[in-house]
Amino acid sequence: MLADAGYGHADCFFSAAVRCHPEGNRDPTAAELDNCRPLLREEIETVEPRAVVTTGKHATESVLAIEGETIAGFLDAVLDPKRCPSLGVTVVPILHPSYQEVWISRLGYDRGDYVAEIRETLGAVGEE
């Protein structure tokens, strides 16, 4: 999705909110997210990105927790940039790849429109 929006591997650093996949197909626990958050913060501070694109609810909640922030509903947060002053970055939540097929249309986009909106949102963040 990011490559289609014009952001390839040379433009992005990819990481995970949780460093090991939980056993079975389940959401990470709060403790697992908490345990991994210091490393996530360290990576963000080391890389110094213009934006942190969080893919999915758990990644978004984990990064925003660094700021002491929460979100009321993940779908309302998709493509709604949120400034994180202590990290010195803007967070741009997008859909997790495993849920794109379900939620893109429910958010009122087709795939092309969604990619274009990602490109436009990240472009605006880069101009800040």
Contact map, one row per residue, 1 for C-alpha under 8 A:
11111000000000000000000000000000000000000000000000000000000000000000000000000000000000000000000000000000000000000010000000000000
11111111000000000000000000000000000000000000000000000000000000000000000000000000000000000000000000000000000000000010010000000000
11111111100000000000000000000000000000000000000000000000000000000000000000000000000000000000000000000000000000000000000000000000
11111110000000000000000000000000000000000000000000000000000000000000000000000000000000000000000000000000000000000010000000000000
11111110000000000000000000000000000000000000000000000000000000000000000000000000000000000000000000000000000000000011011000000000
01111111000000000000000000000000000000000000000000000000000000000000000000000000000000000000000000000000000000000000001000000000
01111111111100000000000000000000000000000000000000000000000000000000000000000000000000000000000000000000000000000000000000000000
01100111111100000000000000000000000000000000000000000000000000000000000000000000000000000000000000000000000000000000000000000000
00100011111110000000000000000000000000000000000000000000000000000000000000000000000000000000000000000000000000000000000000000000
00000011111100000000000000000000000000000000000000000000000000000000000000000000000000000000000000000000000000000000000000000000
00000011111110000000000000000000000000000000000000000000000000000000000000000000000000000000000000000000000000000000000000000000
00000011111111000000000000000000000000000000000000000000000000000000000000000000000000000000000000000000000000000000000000000000
00000000101111100000000000000000000000000000001000000000000000000000000000000000000000000000000000000000000000000000000000000000
00000000000111110000000000000000000000000000000000000000000000000000000000000000000000000000000000000000000000000000000000000000
00000000000011111000000000000000000000010000000000000000000000000000000000000000000000000000000000000000000000000000000000000000
00000000000001111110000000000000000000010000000000000000001000000000000000000000000000000000000000000000000000000000000000000000
00000000000000111110000000000000100110010000000000000000011001100000000000000000000000000000000000000000000000000000000000000000
00000000000000011111100000010001100110000000000000000000000000000000000000000000000000000000000000000000000000000000000000000000
00000000000000011111100000000000000100000000000000000000000000000000000000000000000000000000000000000000000000000000000000000000
00000000000000000111110000000000000000000000000000000000000000000000000000000000000000000000000000000000000000000000000000000000
00000000000000000111111000010000000000000000000000000000000000000000000000000000000000000000000000000000000000000000000000000000
00000000000000000001111111110000000000000000000000000000000000000000000000000000000000000000000000000000000000000000000000000000
00000000000000000000111111000000000000000000000000000000000000000000000000000000000000000000000000000000000000000000000000000000
00000000000000000000011111000000000000000000000000000000000000000000000000000000000000000000000000000000000000000000000000000000
00000000000000000000011111100000000000000000000000000000000000000000000000000000000000000000000000000000000000000000000000000000
00000000000000000000011111110000000000000000000000000000000000000000000000000000000000000000000000000000000000000000000000000000
00000000000000000000010011111000000000000000000000000000000000000000000000000000000000000000000000000000000000000000000000000000
00000000000000000100110001111101100000000000000000000000010000000000000000000000000000000000000000000000000000000000000000000000
00000000000000000000000000111111100000000000000000000000000000000000000000000000000000000000000000000000000000000000000000000000
00000000000000000000000000011111110000000000000000000000000000000000000000000000000000000000000000000000000000000000000000000000
00000000000000000000000000001111111000000000000000000000000000000000000000000000000000000000000000000000000000000000000000000000
00000000000000000100000000011111111100000000000000000000000000000000000000000000000000000000000000000000000000000000000000000000
00000000000000001100000000011111111110000000000000000000000001000000000000000000000000000000000000000000000000000000000000000000
00000000000000000000000000000111111111000000000000000000000001000000000000000000000000000000000000000000000000000000000000000000
00000000000000000000000000000011111111000000000000000000000000000000000000000000000000000000000000000000000000000000000000000000
00000000000000001110000000000001111111110000000000000000000000000000000000000000000000000000000000000000000000000000000000000000
00000000000000001100000000000000111111111000000000000000000001100100000000000000000000000000000000000000000000000000000000000000
00000000000000000000000000000000011111111100000000000000000000000000000000000000000000000000000000000000000000000000000000000000
00000000000000000000000000000000000111111110000000000000000000000000000000000000000000000000000000000000000000000000000000000000
00000000000000111000000000000000000111111111000000000000000000100000000000000000000000000000000000000000000000000000000000000000
00000000000000000000000000000000000011111111100000000000000000100100000000000000000000100000000000000000000000000000000000000000
00000000000000000000000000000000000001111111110000000000000000000000000000000000000000000000000000000000000000000000000000000000
00000000000000000000000000000000000000111111111000000000000000000000000000000000000000000000000000000000000000000000000000000000
00000000000000000000000000000000000000011111111110010000000000000000000000000000000000100000000000000000000000000000000000000000
00000000000000000000000000000000000000001111111100000000000000000000000000000000000000100000000000000000000000000000000000000000
00000000000000000000000000000000000000000111111100000000000000000000000000000000000000000000000000000000000000000000000000000000
00000000000010000000000000000000000000000011111110000000000000000000000000000000000000000000000000000000000000000000000000000000
00000000000000000000000000000000000000000001111111000000000000000000000000000000000000011000000000000000000000000000000000000000
00000000000000000000000000000000000000000001001111110000000000000000000000000000000000001000000000000000000000000000000000000000
00000000000000000000000000000000000000000000000111110000000000000000000000000000000000001100000000000000000000000000000000001100
00000000000000000000000000000000000000000000000011111000000000000000000000000000000000001111000000000000000000000000000001001100
00000000000000000000000000000000000000000001000011111100000000000000000000000000000000001111000000000000000000000000000000000000
00000000000000000000000000000000000000000000000000111110000000000000000000000000000000000011110000000000000000000000000000000000
00000000000000000000000000000000000000000000000000011111001100100000000000000000000000000011110000000000000000000000000000000000
00000000000000000000000000000000000000000000000000001111101100000000000000000000000000000000111110000000000000000000000000000000
00000000000000000000000000000000000000000000000000000111111100000000000001000000000000000000111110000000000000000000000000000000
00000000000000000000000000000000000000000000000000000011111110000000000001000000000000000000001100000000000000000000000000000000
00000000000000001000000000010000000000000000000000000001111111000000000000000000000000000000000000000000000000000000000000000000
00000000000000011000000000000000000000000000000000000111111111100000000000000000000000000000000000000000000000000000000000000000
00000000000000000000000000000000000000000000000000000111111111110000000000000000000000000010100000000000000000000000000000000000
00000000000000000000000000000000000000000000000000000000111111111000011000000000000000000000000000000000000000000000000000000000
00000000000000001000000000000000110010000000000000000000011111111100000000000000000000000000000000000000000000000000000000000000
00000000000000001000000000000000000010011000000000000100001111111110000000000000000000000010000000000000000000000000000000000000
00000000000000000000000000000000000000000000000000000000000111111111110000000000000100000010000000000000000000000000000000000000
00000000000000000000000000000000000000000000000000000000000011111111110000000000000000000000000000000000000000000000000000000000
00000000000000000000000000000000000010001000000000000000000001111111100000000000000000000000000000000000000000000000000000000000
00000000000000000000000000000000000000000000000000000000000000111111100000000000000111100000000000000000000000000000000000000000
00000000000000000000000000000000000000000000000000000000000000011111110000000000000000000000000000000000000000000000000000000000
00000000000000000000000000000000000000000000000000000000000000011111111000000000000000000000000000000000000000000000000000000000
00000000000000000000000000000000000000000000000000000000000010011001111100000000000000000000000000000000000000000000000000000000
00000000000000000000000000000000000000000000000000000000000010000000111111001000000000000000000000000000000000000000000000000000
00000000000000000000000000000000000000000000000000000000000000000000011111010000000000000000000000000000000000000000000000000000
00000000000000000000000000000000000000000000000000000000000000000000001111111000000000000000000000000000000000000000000000000000
00000000000000000000000000000000000000000000000000000001100000000000001111111100000000000000000000000000000000000000000000000000
00000000000000000000000000000000000000000000000000000000000000000000000011111100000000000000000000000000001000000000000000000000
00000000000000000000000000000000000000000000000000000000000000000000000111111101000000000000000000000000000000000000000000000000
00000000000000000000000000000000000000000000000000000000000000000000001011111111100000000000100000000000000000000000000000000000
00000000000000000000000000000000000000000000000000000000000000000000000001111111000000000001111000000000000000000000000000000000
00000000000000000000000000000000000000000000000000000000000000000000000000001111100000000001110000000000000000000000110010000000
00000000000000000000000000000000000000000000000000000000000000000000000000011111110000000001100000000000000000000000000000000000
00000000000000000000000000000000000000000000000000000000000000000000000000001011111000000111100000000000000000000000000010001000
00000000000000000000000000000000000000000000000000000000000000000000000000000001111100000111000000000000000000000000000000000000
00000000000000000000000000000000000000000000000000000000000000000000000000000000111110011110000000000000000000000000000000000000
00000000000000000000000000000000000000000000000000000000000000010010000000000000011111111110000000000000000000000000000000000000
00000000000000000000000000000000000000000000000000000000000000000010000000000000001111111000000000000000000000000000000000000000
00000000000000000000000000000000000000000000000000000000000000000010000000000000000111110000000000000000000000000000000000000000
00000000000000000000000000000000000000001001100000000000000000000010000000000000000111111000000000000000000000000000000000000000
00000000000000000000000000000000000000000000000100000000000000000000000000000000001111111100000000000000000000000000000000000000
00000000000000000000000000000000000000000000000111110000000000000000000000000000001110111110000000000000000000000000000000000000
00000000000000000000000000000000000000000000000001110000000000000000000000000000111100011111000000000000000000000000000000001000
00000000000000000000000000000000000000000000000000111100000100110000000000000000111100001111100000000000000000000000000000000000
00000000000000000000000000000000000000000000000000111100000000000000000000000111110000000111110000000000000000000000000011000000
00000000000000000000000000000000000000000000000000001111000100000000000000001111100000000011111000000000000000000000000000000000
00000000000000000000000000000000000000000000000000001111000000000000000000000110000000000001111100000000000000000000010000000000
00000000000000000000000000000000000000000000000000000011100000000000000000000100000000000000111110110011000000000000000000000000
00000000000000000000000000000000000000000000000000000011100000000000000000000000000000000000011111110000000000000000000000000000
00000000000000000000000000000000000000000000000000000011000000000000000000000000000000000000001111110000000000000000000000000000
00000000000000000000000000000000000000000000000000000000000000000000000000000000000000000000000111111000000000000000000000000000
00000000000000000000000000000000000000000000000000000000000000000000000000000000000000000000001111111110000000000000000000000000
00000000000000000000000000000000000000000000000000000000000000000000000000000000000000000000001111111111000000000000000000000000
00000000000000000000000000000000000000000000000000000000000000000000000000000000000000000000000001111111100000000000000000000000
00000000000000000000000000000000000000000000000000000000000000000000000000000000000000000000000000111111110000000000000000000000
00000000000000000000000000000000000000000000000000000000000000000000000000000000000000000000001000111111111000000000000000000000
00000000000000000000000000000000000000000000000000000000000000000000000000000000000000000000001000011111111111100100000000000000
00000000000000000000000000000000000000000000000000000000000000000000000000000000000000000000000000001111111111000000000000000000
00000000000000000000000000000000000000000000000000000000000000000000000000000000000000000000000000000111111110000000000000000000
00000000000000000000000000000000000000000000000000000000000000000000000000100000000000000000000000000011111110000000000000000000
00000000000000000000000000000000000000000000000000000000000000000000000000000000000000000000000000000001111111000000000000000000
00000000000000000000000000000000000000000000000000000000000000000000000000000000000000000000000000000001111111111100000000000000
00000000000000000000000000000000000000000000000000000000000000000000000000000000000000000000000000000001100111111100000000000000
00000000000000000000000000000000000000000000000000000000000000000000000000000000000000000000000000000001000011111110000000000000
00000000000000000000000000000000000000000000000000000000000000000000000000000000000000000000000000000000000011111111000000000000
00000000000000000000000000000000000000000000000000000000000000000000000000000000000000000000000000000000000011111111100000000000
00000000000000000000000000000000000000000000000000000000000000000000000000000000000000000000000000000001000011111111110000000000
11011000000000000000000000000000000000000000000000000000000000000000000000000000000000000000000000000000000000111111111000000000
00001000000000000000000000000000000000000000000000000000000000000000000000000000000000000000000000000000000000011111111100000000
00000000000000000000000000000000000000000000000000000000000000000000000000000010000000000000000000000000000000001111111110000000
01001000000000000000000000000000000000000000000000000000000000000000000000000010000000000000010000000000000000000111111111000000
00001100000000000000000000000000000000000000000000000000000000000000000000000000000000000000000000000000000000000011111111100000
00000000000000000000000000000000000000000000000000000000000000000000000000000000000000000000000000000000000000000001111111110000
00000000000000000000000000000000000000000000000000000000000000000000000000000010100000000001000000000000000000000000111111111000
00000000000000000000000000000000000000000000000000100000000000000000000000000000000000000001000000000000000000000000011111111100
00000000000000000000000000000000000000000000000000000000000000000000000000000000000000000000000000000000000000000000001111111110
00000000000000000000000000000000000000000000000000000000000000000000000000000000000000000000000000000000000000000000000111111111
00000000000000000000000000000000000000000000000001100000000000000000000000000000100000000100000000000000000000000000000011111111
00000000000000000000000000000000000000000000000001100000000000000000000000000000000000000000000000000000000000000000000001111111
00000000000000000000000000000000000000000000000000000000000000000000000000000000000000000000000000000000000000000000000000111111
00000000000000000000000000000000000000000000000000000000000000000000000000000000000000000000000000000000000000000000000000011111
